[in-house]
């Protein structure tokens, strides 16, 4: 139905948040015509906005009306910087403003979800939901060599979902082949399609992006999931609507509906079956606390009546930190740097408009590699990492007031020990983008860096499995007041050590054949501080340069309650009836490089769990 039409005040399911997970879930639940679904979204439908549709323009959406533009507290270990956490405020959520990267998570990471105490959430339990989400690109044999996929074992794709994937930009770009061959020369080949045979180990590959193969436009939750079914009479989507709180039966923990504001009017909607929160990792815990679910201490301090004391709400915040080195490329290498010039933008816009080709068909993010911690390359450095892990191991005493937090931290630490010390485990990630990174600051002054002339490639190290954990909590009962977001980046010494080692490895990588042939020699980097050669200097660079990849997760974690979990393996909030959470906040452990594909798959599985419980079609 039309996005502003309210046909009823009572629905079977009310979904708070029309983002990546929310629209996926609404599409699947509304497949049963006997069920009525209401989706409440704070943003508007921006599916016709050329900035949304054009892959290369995603950075133009940051800090606009389509971005919540969250900001962290000053980060002690990042030179007291406040980091931006950009999250989509539009129908489609962050899938409307992200860089479109759609990558498979390693099997081991998903299996670890189950090992943390979530039955049914291993790779075997999620595999079919990943394939239900996407449709792989059809690649002619003539392009296989330039995409560095000609040596892959033949594996039939089974994915046939709404999200179409494509290798973005120029399929002949030399970075793709050079990247794969360099890692192969270093002993890390990829022999199979990462989607057809999800990576069980390490190696390099070209990213696929969620882009229409024909029109080269963004494919996301709005145009892939919602728009094709928008005329279903049982599906109601209300945009520009702010949900204030979940409603409960008096003196009860049973959710009955929500209170929201639309067009300046406060209204209520009743849920006959369930309220489902899908507002994201930074909004869902805030809404829970405003509704009386969370730490009793925090709620009492804000003058909010406690419906259910659940101390894990807003805790366990994890995010991917990334840090980059920007290398000047040879003069004839195609990069997006020309888009910094008005003439270059005009030419690219004309090409994109007339033929859907050219530089605007890609966000610039091109390749990825899953790798072990660099310390695993040398026995001596591996031993030092082992000692550091032992020193940072949380105490095993669970008798204190922080028993749940300690149990959770210990469970994560034990996972990290196994992963970081395994030379075949994908515990880190590396990414390239064919453009200089203008979003990260000057590592010495924290101020913006000027755009440099020439062509550049950014090498990005991703802190894939951080041990540092932060929190997000309300500052008051006032909905309009920003929550306090404190990721506590790099507070665990292991994180800084690993990320600094990754930065040193980037220097090694860029100096290796055949990748080195794509860069000016001797190497020309974007900042004097980037020429570090030792671990201490790399750490200083990280503290001044690292930024967020905008992948917050885990703040309403799917974990056992005695480990600080907020939802169980059915995604139901502990101790509360008729209330679930389906978004990145339930993710117990981040996948190594991107979050988008995992959130889609999670929502697909959640839809089946709900359908099974209620006997729906």
Secondary structure, DSSP 8 states (H G I E B T S, - for coil): --TT----SEEEEEEE--SHHHHHHHHHHTTSTT--EEEE-SSB--TT-HHHHBGGGGGGGTTSTTB--EE---BGGGTTB--EE--B-BTTGGGGTS--EE----HHHHHHHHHTT-TT-SHHHHHHHHHHHEE-----HHHHTTTT-TTSB------B-SEE-B--S-TT-HHHHHHHHHHHHTT----B-TTTT--SS-EEEE-EESB-TTT-BB--IIIIIIGGGTT-TTEEEE-SEEEEEEEE-TTS-BEEEEEEEETTEEEEEEEEEEEEE-S-TTTHHHHHHHTTEE-HHHHHHTT---SEE-TTTT--BB--EEEEEEEEB-TTS--GGGGGSHHHHHHHHHHHHHHS-SGGG--SEEEEEEE--GGGGSHHHHHHHHHHHHHT-------STTHHHHHHHHHHHHHHHHHHT-TTS--EEEEEESS---SSB-TTT-SB----SS-EEEEEEE-TT----BEEE-SSS-TTS--EEE--TT-SHHHHHHHHHHHHHHHHHHTSTTGGGGB-SS--BSSGGG---SHHHHHHHHHHH-EE-S--B-TT-BS-GGGT-SB-TT-BBTT-BSEEE-SGGG-SS--SS--HHHHHHHHHHHHHHHHHHHT--
